[in-house]
Amino acid sequence: MGYSKDIYEQAMKTLSERRTEETLRCDERKQAFFGQYPRAREIENELTSTAITAAKAVLHGRNTKEALTKLRENNKALQKELQTLLSEAGLPQDYLEPHYQCSKCRDEGFVDGKMCGCLKVLMRTEACRKLNQQTPLSLSTFESFDLKYYSDTPENGQKNSPRQHMEQVFQYCKNYAENFSMQSPSLLFRGGTGLSKTHLSLAVANVVIQKGYGVVYDSVHNIMGTLERERFGKETAPDDTSRLLMECDLLILDDLGTEFSTSFVTASIYNLINTRLMAHRPTIISTNLTLPELEKRYTERFVSRIIGHYVRLPFYGRDVRQQKAAERYYHKARPDETNP
Ligand SMILES: [Zn+2]
């Protein structure tokens, strides 16, 4: 998958920071250990000078074989002594070595000239982050979700009140985010305007991003605009949004049904949903439309994919945005009471 140069550079910078940090941590471990076991410092110095002596012997070429065998034996004995000291201290044998996050490439990003999987993951995460830049993700968290806006009186013959119901939805989303994996199901958030579908989907995104997954979040309206520009525009997009949409670990499509409807859009949405299902990549869709409305607007085939494979979470209650706006108005209109 093609990424732009700055995404590659940002990912390499992250790797370089990881190496620097681990070098520092490794040095701290060494200094602390040498403080307790001065003999360990001597061994370390001897090992370094052994390496220099070996290099010199090779360089001068005198009795090289004999000299090298002797050095190697000496080296082995020193290593063994060091391991014994570490065991005595109850520390693992690799305690004085750097612990890289990726043992395959030692956080270099390449193995034998080939790009390592860890660098690919970093670039994908970075590309997702760049795509989400316009979204104020940090504002919508589980902590800032308030159940007080949902009535505690059951309505329309329901057994549970909207608040009880939304508490279950909230818990489901929280567990979903905390335990997210590539085996997690896809979700459909369905309900009227202003019931915090966006808030909860962003809260899920926040947690899943922190777990290190590549998450793309956007409204269907924006995504389709980008896809149309990529498909019909003269320039090819450097970050290849359509592939990122297919390949990101979690895709969150907000407000399905508000985008401008064309045959290209309908086909693209079906293709996106279907490809991700086949590849076992979770998607969260939020929509105001009912299943019959979705079927009318998209296709029966599309809705049957949703019914067969998505966990559907209905959202109930009164428009939270309107209630918040009313609260703000109330506080503004009566400053004397809030500011005596
Ligand atoms: Zn690696």
Residues whose N, C-alpha, C, O or C-beta is under 5 A from the ligand:
A	BS01	ZN	C102 K104 C105 G109 C116 G117 C118 L119
